[in-house]
Amino acid sequence: MTEAAEHPFVGVPASEQVRRLTALAEAVLPEFGLEGAGLELIKYRENAVFLVRGDAGRHVLRVHRPGYRTAAEIRSEIAWMEALDEAGIRTPAARRTRAGEVVARAEAPGVPEPRLCDVFEFVPGRQLGSLEGGVSGDPASVRACYRELGALAAAVHAHGRRFRPPPGFTRPSWDAGSLVGEEPAFGRFTELPCLEPEQLHVLLDARERVRAELAAFGRESDRFGPIHGDFLPENVLVAEDGPRLIDFDDCGNGWYLFELATALFPLLLRPELSAARAGYLEGYRCAAGRLPDADLAVLPAMLVARGLSYLGWPVGRPEIEEASAVAPLLAGVVTEMARRYLAGERLGEVGIV
């Protein structure tokens, strides 16, 4: 039996998936006191994210993909976001249901399982950049943007070291197992249909070296702790009252250096990479973030680990057409990264153009 036959939702066009998820989103609005509000799709990548417009103002509703996060993990995500906001690191405020909860469960015809949903205030502003396009501008402006990004990362990490989780707090870890283990969080890249045998050979060799480097680097408290986990420029909104960090869906314990690897990944094919790296390090260190030069020797391994995790993403998300469409291009980029990594090039200082 094909996967589409086993899971009818996977086999329908993206437009139909969105129609069904929109109906589910409409069904959950009354629980948040937003009945009658209009919905507009913002993004359908990991989760389905909608802009909500109504008498209560503008909000953002997130319909979670099934099986990726539990209700307890979502409550924990929002608990840390609220603690960050109280400490002056601005994050969007979560809206409560009529019962005082931050997460609700909803169903709709054609969606084979109930979905967890949450709602946040809408933050007006522009994205600092995007996963696909990185950050645009001349080297000086890119450096300035990443200086701000680095300072924000340092503040988040410093708060994470002080944070005392409430009872029941649970979040996943971004460690060697979830990134390059046998059961990675996003999916096994070895099952990607578009990979050529020679590509797979290179990627497996790189994975073994990455595993060894990450094990040697270790997980001491000076380098491993609570992180945002998806520190892309698109997840920083530049608002009138300062930057806002959004999308904590992947927050959890991980290497602080992993934030830098994620932030730089969109620029590996761009000439602005060196300016971005320099700016991030300036901002991070000026904000009292500890990031020794010796630790930066592990950055190439972190970048390859990030790339391998992204390569597994289409495998774990067969219902998302975008994931399959970008897989061949992503496979070529990550394979070239792996080749250069195995050759000893210092990824992150120079790109792969």
Rosetta blueprint (number, residue, H / E / L):
1 M L
2 T L
3 E H
4 A H
5 A H
6 E H
7 H L
8 P H
9 F H
10 V H
11 G H
12 V L
13 P L
14 A H
15 S H
16 E H
17 Q H
18 V H
19 R H
20 R H
21 L H
22 T H
23 A H
24 L H
25 A H
26 E H
27 A H
28 V H
29 L H
30 P H
31 E H
32 F H
33 G L
34 L L
35 E L
36 G L
37 A L
38 G E
39 L E
40 E E
41 L E
42 I E
43 K E
44 Y E
45 R L
46 E L
47 N L
48 A E
49 V E
50 F E
51 L E
52 V E
53 R E
54 G E
55 D L
56 A L
57 G E
58 R E
59 H E
60 V E
61 L E
62 R E
63 V E
64 H L
65 R L
66 P L
67 G L
68 Y L
69 R L
70 T L
71 A H
72 A H
73 E H
74 I H
75 R H
76 S H
77 E H
78 I H
79 A H
80 W H
81 M H
82 E H
83 A H
84 L H
85 D H
86 E H
87 A L
88 G L
89 I L
90 R L
91 T L
92 P L
93 A L
94 A E
95 R L
96 R L
97 T L
98 R L
99 A L
100 G L
101 E L
102 V L
103 V L
104 A E
105 R E
106 A E
107 E L
108 A L
109 P L
110 G L
111 V L
112 P L
113 E L
114 P L
115 R E
116 L E
117 C E
118 D E
119 V E
120 F E
121 E E
122 F L
123 V L
124 P L
125 G L
126 R E
127 Q E
128 L L
129 G L
130 S E
131 L L
132 E L
133 G L
134 G E
135 V L
136 S L
137 G L
138 D L
139 P H
140 A H
141 S H
142 V H
143 R H
144 A H
145 C H
146 Y H
147 R H
148 E H
149 L H
150 G H
151 A H
152 L H
153 A H
154 A H
155 A H
156 V H
157 H H
158 A H
159 H H
160 G H
161 R H
162 R H
163 F L
164 R L
165 P L
166 P L
167 P L
168 G L
169 F L
170 T L
171 R L
172 P L
173 S E
174 W E
175 D L
176 A H
177 G H
178 S H
179 L H
180 V H
181 G L
182 E L
183 E L
184 P L
185 A L
186 F L
187 G L
188 R L
189 F H
190 T H
191 E H
192 L L
193 P L
194 C L
195 L L
196 E L
197 P H
198 E H
199 Q H
200 L H
201 H H
202 V H
203 L H
204 L H
205 D H
206 A H
207 R H
208 E H
209 R H
210 V H
211 R H
212 A H
213 E H
214 L H
215 A H
216 A H
217 F H
218 G L
219 R L
220 E L
221 S L
222 D L
223 R L
224 F E
225 G E
226 P E
227 I E
228 H L
229 G L
230 D L
231 F L
232 L L
233 P H
234 E H
235 N H
236 V E
237 L E
238 V E
239 A E
240 E L
241 D L
242 G E
243 P E
244 R E
245 L E
246 I L
247 D L
248 F L
249 D L
250 D L
251 C L
252 G E
253 N E
254 G E
255 W E
256 Y H
257 L H
258 F H
259 E H
260 L H
261 A H
262 T H
263 A H
264 L H
265 F H
266 P H
267 L H
268 L L
269 L L
270 R L
271 P L
272 E L
273 L H
274 S H
275 A H
276 A H
277 R H
278 A H
279 G H
280 Y H
281 L H
282 E H
283 G H
284 Y H
285 R H
286 C H
287 A L
288 A L
289 G L
290 R L
291 L L
292 P L
293 D H
294 A H
295 D H
296 L H
297 A H
298 V H
299 L H
300 P H
301 A H
302 M H
303 L H
304 V H
305 A H
306 R H
307 G H
308 L H
309 S H
310 Y H
311 L H
312 G H
313 W H
314 P H
315 V H
316 G H
317 R L
318 P L
319 E L
320 I L
321 E H
322 E H
323 A H
324 S H
325 A H
326 V H
327 A H
328 P H
329 L H
330 L H
331 A H
332 G H
333 V H
334 V H
335 T H
336 E H
337 M H
338 A H
339 R H
340 R H
341 Y H
342 L H
343 A L
344 G L
345 E L
346 R L
347 L E
348 G L
349 E L
350 V E
351 G L
352 I L
353 V L
